[in-house]
Amino acid sequence: MYFSPKMKYVFLLAISLNFVACAQKNVAPVIEKTVPKEALAKMSKSGMTFEQSSIDIGTIKRGEFKEMEYTFTNTGTEDIEISQISTCDCTEVLKRPYLPVKPGAKGTIKVKFDSSKKDLGDDVDPIEIQIWLEKEDPKTGMPVLEEIEYIFKFES
């Protein structure tokens, strides 16, 4: 796959910002809003509609591991192809679709959080997972980016 210098720059910038965000200690709590599935499909740039795009894993002890699954449906009219999934060092992608996800089909992304690789913090700390797609945004010419996250709090 060929990435133009502009795409490489944006990708490196996004990765750098993600690492900086993971190092933050004081982050505002995530407030979940209930949005109808029809509205989610309209908001999605790619057709990826997640059953749950933010997961609260609760209170965790330092050194514990937690696994989360994010299931999505392709509510668009084109295949969804994931180019890359990026996140901070404390999160490992265990499972992801490598083949295109057809319209109407479901896909799963499974990740594992290693709390020993995360800085201690007093507040709720969201971890973003960025999903880069092969599809380009026709307005910008850049790959489409979708984001999911999980939140936790260290046991005091």
C-alpha positions as CSV (number, residue, x, y, z in Angstrom):
1,M,0.0,0.0,0.0
2,Y,1.3,3.5,-0.9
3,F,1.0,6.3,1.6
4,S,1.6,9.8,0.4
5,P,3.9,12.0,2.5
6,K,0.9,14.0,3.7
7,M,-0.8,10.8,4.9
8,K,2.4,9.7,6.7
9,Y,2.6,13.1,8.4
10,V,-1.0,12.9,9.6
11,F,-0.6,9.3,10.8
12,L,2.6,10.1,12.8
13,L,0.9,13.2,14.3
14,A,-2.1,11.1,15.3
15,I,0.1,8.4,16.9
16,S,2.1,11.1,18.8
17,L,-1.0,12.8,20.1
18,N,-2.4,9.4,21.2
19,F,0.8,8.7,23.2
20,V,0.6,12.1,24.8
21,A,-3.1,11.5,25.7
22,C,-2.3,8.2,27.3
23,A,0.3,9.9,29.6
24,Q,-2.2,12.4,30.9
25,K,-3.2,11.9,34.5
26,N,-6.2,14.2,34.9
27,V,-8.8,13.6,32.3
28,A,-12.5,14.5,32.5
29,P,-14.9,11.6,33.0
30,V,-16.8,10.3,29.9
31,I,-20.5,10.9,29.9
32,E,-22.4,8.4,27.8
33,K,-25.4,9.6,25.9
34,T,-28.0,7.3,24.5
35,V,-28.3,7.8,20.8
36,P,-30.7,5.9,18.6
37,K,-29.0,3.4,16.2
38,E,-30.5,5.2,13.2
39,A,-28.8,8.4,14.3
40,L,-25.5,6.6,14.9
41,A,-25.6,5.3,11.3
42,K,-26.1,8.8,10.0
43,M,-23.2,10.2,12.1
44,S,-20.7,7.5,11.1
45,K,-18.3,8.5,8.4
46,S,-17.6,4.9,7.4
47,G,-20.7,3.0,8.1
48,M,-19.2,1.4,11.3
49,T,-22.0,1.4,13.9
50,F,-20.7,0.1,17.3
51,E,-23.0,-1.6,19.7
52,Q,-21.0,0.1,22.4
53,S,-18.2,2.6,21.5
54,S,-17.3,3.3,25.1
55,I,-16.8,0.7,27.8
56,D,-16.4,1.4,31.5
57,I,-14.3,-1.4,33.1
58,G,-14.7,0.1,36.5
59,T,-12.1,0.1,39.3
60,I,-8.9,-1.9,38.6
61,K,-5.9,-2.9,40.6
62,R,-2.4,-2.1,39.3
63,G,-1.1,-5.2,37.5
64,E,-4.5,-6.5,36.4
65,F,-5.5,-7.3,32.9
66,K,-8.9,-6.6,31.4
67,E,-10.2,-7.7,27.9
68,M,-13.0,-5.9,26.1
69,E,-14.8,-6.6,22.8
70,Y,-16.3,-3.9,20.5
71,T,-18.8,-5.3,18.0
72,F,-19.8,-3.2,15.1
73,T,-22.2,-3.6,12.1
74,N,-21.4,-2.3,8.7
75,T,-24.5,0.0,8.2
76,G,-23.0,1.6,5.1
77,T,-23.2,0.6,1.5
78,E,-19.5,-0.2,0.9
79,D,-17.2,-2.8,2.4
80,I,-15.2,-1.7,5.5
81,E,-11.5,-2.5,5.4
82,I,-9.4,-1.7,8.5
83,S,-6.0,-0.6,7.6
84,Q,-4.6,-0.2,11.1
85,I,-5.6,0.0,14.7
86,S,-3.5,2.2,17.1
87,T,-3.6,2.9,20.8
88,C,-1.2,3.4,23.7
89,D,1.3,0.9,25.0
90,C,-1.1,-0.2,27.8
91,T,-3.5,-1.7,25.2
92,E,-3.0,-4.7,22.9
93,V,-5.2,-5.5,20.0
94,L,-6.0,-9.2,20.3
95,K,-8.6,-9.6,17.4
96,R,-9.7,-7.5,14.5
97,P,-11.2,-8.1,11.0
98,Y,-8.5,-8.6,8.4
99,L,-10.9,-9.2,5.6
100,P,-13.5,-6.6,4.3
101,V,-16.7,-6.5,6.3
102,K,-19.6,-6.5,3.9
103,P,-22.6,-4.2,4.3
104,G,-25.0,-5.6,6.9
105,A,-22.3,-7.9,8.4
106,K,-20.7,-7.6,11.9
107,G,-17.1,-7.4,12.9
108,T,-15.4,-7.6,16.3
109,I,-12.4,-5.8,17.7
110,K,-11.0,-7.3,20.9
111,V,-8.4,-5.5,23.1
112,K,-6.5,-6.3,26.3
113,F,-5.6,-3.6,28.9
114,D,-2.4,-4.1,30.9
115,S,-2.8,-1.8,33.9
116,S,0.9,-2.3,34.8
117,K,1.8,-0.3,31.7
118,K,-0.4,2.7,32.6
119,D,0.5,5.7,34.8
120,L,-1.4,5.8,38.1
121,G,-4.0,8.5,38.2
122,D,-6.7,9.6,40.6
123,D,-9.5,10.3,38.1
124,V,-11.3,8.3,35.4
125,D,-8.9,7.9,32.5
126,P,-10.2,7.2,29.0
127,I,-8.1,5.2,26.6
128,E,-8.8,5.8,22.9
129,I,-8.5,3.2,20.2
130,Q,-8.1,4.6,16.7
131,I,-9.3,2.6,13.8
132,W,-7.8,3.7,10.5
133,L,-9.8,2.5,7.4
134,E,-8.6,2.0,3.8
135,K,-11.5,4.2,2.7
136,E,-10.6,7.9,2.2
137,D,-12.8,10.8,3.1
138,P,-13.8,12.4,-0.3
139,K,-13.6,15.9,1.2
140,T,-10.0,15.6,2.6
141,G,-8.5,12.7,0.7
142,M,-7.3,11.3,4.1
143,P,-8.1,7.9,5.5
144,V,-11.3,7.7,7.5
145,L,-10.7,7.5,11.3
146,E,-13.1,5.9,13.8
147,E,-12.6,5.9,17.5
148,I,-13.7,3.7,20.4
149,E,-12.6,3.9,24.0
150,Y,-12.7,2.4,27.4
151,I,-12.5,4.1,30.8
152,F,-11.3,2.9,34.2
153,K,-10.2,4.1,37.6
154,F,-7.3,2.7,39.6
155,E,-8.1,1.3,43.0
156,S,-7.0,3.7,45.7
